[in-house]
Amino acid sequence: MFNLFKKKESKPQGPVSPEVMGLRLGCSFELDALHLKLLDPHLVTERINPTQVIEAVGRVDLDDTTILRFYTDDDAFLQVVVQGTLEEDNVIDVKLFHFYDTMDVSSQSEWDQLLKQKIGVPNYELQGHAYARVWQSASEYHAPVAMTEKTFAENGTVSRTDQFMMLFERHVDADNTESLLLSAEEVIDEHNNVSRCLVISTGIVVAPSQITIHG
């Protein structure tokens, strides 16, 4: 006899991408357009789109701190730093970064020089603007901070990237700063082939109250 109450077989679910503040894979968010308009003349990034769609989500775990990156269709990522569990009350920093440039690193000597001599300098210049290193060190050079990012894509795939990072910033007016993020990134595929690059991004601080989440 046909069993009307037979349970349907459930399909295995892929990895679940992280969420916080209502931000999640596939949703969109809107930024304060007036705030962006006032900042625009002072920034390296031009004409930031107020409405952006999240196409991938990255996660970095550092002791009790989690960095979430919501990659968007505006060649950008909204970076949310959470201390403790992934709850809105534990968010300690939100920045919107836009990719400025990506440069291939083709040799081991270039890679070593990048990590040991270039990324951790006290000051960095971009388009005539001087940025000061945020993270301090007892010595003049600060070794880049190492982390591994797990990235969840819309098609269900998950990738991992080793990153070596340094953060800089400059004042654009009395109340606002522009950040500069340098990231030396390394990916090793299943055949042990290594690809490396230097990613340069610029960003601004965004208050949670300046973000409206859409479905």
N, C-alpha and C positions, 0 to 999 in steps of 0.2 A: 504493500500500500504506500502511496506517495506521502511523504512526511512534510506537511505544510510548515512545520516548525523547525525544519532542519536549518541549522545555522549556515550562512554563506561563508565560504572560505575567504579569509582576509588575505589581501596581498601584503607581502612584506614591505614595510615602510623603510625608506632610505633615511640617512642621517637627518636629524631635525636641526635647522639653522637657528641660532640664538635670536632672542628678541629682547628689547628693552624700550621703555617709554612709548610703547605702541609701534615702534619702528620694527619692521620685519620684511623679509624677502617678498618682493612683489607689490608692496604697497607704495604709495607716494606721499610726499610731504611738501609743505609750502613754507617758505621762509618769509620773514617780514620784509616786504618789498621796499618800504621806505628806508629801512636800515641799510639795505644793500645799495640803494641809489645814493645815499649819502657817503658811503664808503668807497664806491666805485672809482672816483677820480684818484684815490690815493693808493690803490692796490695794483699789484702786478697782474693778477687775474682780472679780466675785463668782462663786463656784462654777464654777471652770474645769474643763472636762471632761477627765479623764485620757486618754481615748481619742479620737483625732481622725482624720478621713479627709481626705486631700489631694485637693482638687477643682480646683486650678489651680496653676501654678507661674510665678513672675515672676523675671526676670533683669535685673540692672543691672550694666553694665561700667564700672569706674572705673580707668583705667590698669592696674595689675597686681592690682587688687582686684575681686572679683566678689561682688555681693550676690544671694543667692537667697532668694525668699520662697515658702513652701509654704502656700497658702491652704486653710483647712480648713472643715469643716461646723460648727465651733463659733464662727463669726463671728470668726475669728482667722487669724493667719499666723505660722508659724515662720520667723524670719529667720536665715539662716546666712551669715556673712561669711567669704569665702575669699581668701587672699592667695597668688597663683600659680595653678597648675593646680587643677582641681576634684577634689581628693583629700582624704580625711579628715584626713590629717596637716597639711594647709594651712589647716584651719578655725581661725579666730582668735576668733570670737565667735558665740554662739547666743542668741537671745532669742525668747520667745513673746509676741507682741502680740495684743491684742484691740481691736477697733474700739469706740471710746467714742461718737463722734458724727461726722456728716458734714453740713456746712453749705454750701448753695449760695452761690456768689459770682456775682451777677447783673450787675455793672457793672465797667467798666474802672477806675473810681476806687477801688472796693472792692478790686479785685485789686492795684492799685498800692500801696494803703495796707497791704494784707496783707504784701506782699513787702518793702516799704521801711520799715515802722514796727512791725509786730506780731509776725511770726514769730521774728525774731532778737533779741528782748529778753533781758536777762540772767536774768530770773526769770519763771515762769508759774505761775498758780494754777488748781487744778482741784479742785472739791469740798472747798475749804478746805485743801488740801494745797499746799505751796510746792515747786516744782521749780526746780532751778538748771540753767542752760544748760551742756551738756557741752563743746561746741566753743567755744574761747576766741578772743577778738579783741582787737586793740590798741585798738579803740574800743568804746564801750558797746554799740552795736548790731552784730550779726553778720549779714551778708547770708545768706539761706538757701542751702543747697547744692543746686545744680541737677543733676538726673540724669534719664535716660529709662529707663523700665521696659518690657520686652517681656514680655507675659503669655501663657502657653500654657494654653488651656482644654481640658477633657476632650473637647469635640466637634471638636478639631483646629484651631480658629481661633486666631489670634495677634493681639493688640492692643498698642498702644503708648500710654503715658501719660507726659507730661512732669511732673516733680515737683520742688518746691522745698521742702527739708526742714530741720528743726532738731530736735535731740535734747536732752532735759532729763532729769534724774533726781532722786530724793530717797531718803534712807535710810529704810527701814522697820524695821530693827533693826540690830544690830551687824554682821551678816554679809550682809544683803541690801538691794538697792535696787529701786525701781520706776521704770521709764523712762516718759517721755512723749514721743511722737513727733508733731510737727506737720508736715503735708504739704499744701502748696497744689498741687492737681493740675489739669492742663489737658489736654483732649483735643480735637483738631481732626479732624473727620470728612472723608469724601471730598468733601463739598460746601463745605468750609471753614467749617463751623459750629463755633463754639467753645463748649465747656462747661467750667465751672470750679467747683471746690469746695475746702473746707478739711476735711481728714480728721484727726481726733484719735484717737490710739491710745495705750493704756498697755501696758507689757510688763515681763517679768521675765527675768532671766538663767537659762538652762537649760544645765546641763553635759551634754555628749554621753553621759556615763554614766547620765544620768537619762532617756534616751530609748530605748525599745525599738521597733524597726521590725517591722511586720507586713506581709505580702504583700497 
